[in-house]
């Protein structure tokens, strides 16, 4: 489990996944429930996808291979969230419970597929280590 500290590829993936998936679900559900604007989750997910591709482009510009940084996939889950909003417009609690469940179940599936497409995970993990800790602290 020390690979989390020594490898930027997986660290960035974990940070992107946790922080921005939370932002997607909380922000989109809040916005939809209190403004009634449909398509909000997909809009959020598209913006975050563009941000992460810009970040991936920066890594590529530094000379890292395309598979070095894995970008989480949000748009399909966000579409499910928007569909849930349409299906449960009259019941806000159902929107939160069903939408949260669908996103919580679908995000890991889409992200697993994304990670399975990494060409050679072990090579990516160990050929391009970028320590986040000083060498004397790294086990």
Secondary structure, 3 states (H helix, E strand, C coil): CCHHHHCHHHHHHHHHHHHHHHHHHHHHHHHHHHHCCCCHHHHHHHHHHHHHHHHHHHHHHCCCCCCCCCCCCCHHHHHHHHHHHHHCCCCHHHHHHHHHHHHHHHHHHHHHHHHHCCCCHHHHHHHCCCCCCCHHHCC
